[in-house]
Amino acid sequence: MKLVLGIAGASGSIYPARFLKKLLELEGETYLIVSPASIRIFREEYETNVNTPQEILDFIINKWQIESIRNQIHFRTFADIGADIASGSNKWDAMVVLPCSMKTIASINAGLTENLIERCADVTLKERRRLIVVPRETPYNRIHLRNMLSLDEAGAIILPASPGFYQVPRTLDDLGDFIAGRIFNLLGVDAELFPKWDG
Ligand SMILES: Cc1cc2nc3c(=O)[nH]c(=O)nc-3n(C[C@H](O)[C@H](O)[C@H](O)COP(=O)(O)O)c2cc1C
């Protein structure tokens, strides 16, 4: 699978971290776009001093001792609205924005395309490809709710960062894996990150 993964500046660095951990182990190609705000939040939440997307990836690889990396990760610069993936002629299968801030949801909804995450999301929708947006905020105001409804109407899938507890998670990583697993499900990949509910 050829995937565009945008990491925007909402709380919940554990979600892209656990998603990337699994993704690295799977065959495929990923274009990774990381917003400056998300790097700041990653630093806070993992109490580390990463400063670049490459350092975030290295942190994940070291933290979970990932040995066999099968996914090709291509870094693309947040501000580079002229990157190869900024055009619909570059064919990827799907895009995930994980997590997605209310600011980026508002921008995608308004069609602003001021950075590469927003531009790729816009392209994904116009090319009728799968766009999965994982919002994180609480509580929601009516602007947030309207923007999410409008994005759903435009064809995006809103997958809130609200893990289930019926699988009896033991660790924070289990909670991260629940959301990562639901995203993989929607991408048609059985990542086996949590046991299926069997009644
Ligand atoms: C520590 C921290 C946590 C934040 N958490 C959230 C959040 O959960 N949801 C949200 O919508 N914005 C959150 N923000 C605000 C966004 O980072 C801010 O709106 C930023 O402009 C988003 O830009 P981006 O979407 O381009 O990354 C947070 C900011 C900081 C510094």
Ligand as a Chemical Component Dictionary entry (heavy atoms), coordinates in Angstrom:
data_LIG
# 
_chem_comp.id                   LIG 
_chem_comp.type                 NON-POLYMER 
_chem_comp.pdbx_formal_charge   0 
_chem_comp.three_letter_code    LIG 
# 
loop_
_chem_comp_atom.comp_id 
_chem_comp_atom.atom_id 
_chem_comp_atom.alt_atom_id 
_chem_comp_atom.type_symbol 
_chem_comp_atom.charge 
_chem_comp_atom.model_Cartn_x 
_chem_comp_atom.model_Cartn_y 
_chem_comp_atom.model_Cartn_z 
_chem_comp_atom.pdbx_ordinal 
LIG C1  C1  C 0 0.707  20.579 24.197 1  
LIG C2  C2  C 0 -0.321 20.927 23.158 2  
LIG C3  C3  C 0 -1.424 20.116 23.005 3  
LIG C4  C4  C 0 -2.405 20.425 22.051 4  
LIG N1  N1  N 0 -3.476 19.582 21.922 5  
LIG C5  C5  C 0 -4.404 19.835 20.981 6  
LIG C6  C6  C 0 -5.487 18.929 20.798 7  
LIG O1  O1  O 0 -5.618 17.898 21.469 8  
LIG N2  N2  N 0 -6.387 19.208 19.821 9  
LIG C7  C7  C 0 -6.302 20.312 19.029 10 
LIG O2  O2  O 0 -7.148 20.497 18.164 11 
LIG N3  N3  N 0 -5.265 21.208 19.177 12 
LIG C8  C8  C 0 -4.333 20.984 20.133 13 
LIG N4  N4  N 0 -3.267 21.864 20.288 14 
LIG C9  C9  C 0 -3.229 23.080 19.467 15 
LIG C10 C10 C 0 -2.648 22.854 18.072 16 
LIG O3  O3  O 0 -1.352 22.286 18.172 17 
LIG C11 C11 C 0 -2.598 24.169 17.290 18 
LIG O4  O4  O 0 -3.924 24.564 16.941 19 
LIG C12 C12 C 0 -1.758 24.104 16.034 20 
LIG O5  O5  O 0 -1.837 25.336 15.344 21 
LIG C13 C13 C 0 -2.176 22.973 15.124 22 
LIG O6  O6  O 0 -1.432 23.043 13.922 23 
LIG P1  P1  P 0 -1.298 21.791 12.933 24 
LIG O7  O7  O 0 -2.638 21.147 12.849 25 
LIG O8  O8  O 0 -0.879 22.406 11.613 26 
LIG O9  O9  O 0 -0.251 20.895 13.486 27 
LIG C14 C14 C 0 -2.273 21.568 21.231 28 
LIG C15 C15 C 0 -1.131 22.355 21.372 29 
LIG C16 C16 C 0 -0.176 22.068 22.325 30 
LIG C17 C17 C 0 1.045  22.938 22.452 31 
# 
loop_
_chem_comp_bond.comp_id 
_chem_comp_bond.atom_id_1 
_chem_comp_bond.atom_id_2 
_chem_comp_bond.value_order 
_chem_comp_bond.pdbx_ordinal 
LIG C1  C2  SING 1  
LIG C2  C3  SING 2  
LIG C2  C16 DOUB 3  
LIG C3  C4  DOUB 4  
LIG C4  N1  SING 5  
LIG C4  C14 SING 6  
LIG N1  C5  DOUB 7  
LIG C5  C6  SING 8  
LIG C5  C8  SING 9  
LIG C6  O1  DOUB 10 
LIG C6  N2  SING 11 
LIG N2  C7  SING 12 
LIG C7  O2  DOUB 13 
LIG C7  N3  SING 14 
LIG N3  C8  DOUB 15 
LIG C8  N4  SING 16 
LIG N4  C9  SING 17 
LIG N4  C14 SING 18 
LIG C9  C10 SING 19 
LIG C10 O3  SING 20 
LIG C10 C11 SING 21 
LIG C11 O4  SING 22 
LIG C11 C12 SING 23 
LIG C12 O5  SING 24 
LIG C12 C13 SING 25 
LIG C13 O6  SING 26 
LIG O6  P1  SING 27 
LIG P1  O7  DOUB 28 
LIG P1  O8  SING 29 
LIG P1  O9  SING 30 
LIG C14 C15 DOUB 31 
LIG C15 C16 SING 32 
LIG C16 C17 SING 33 
# 
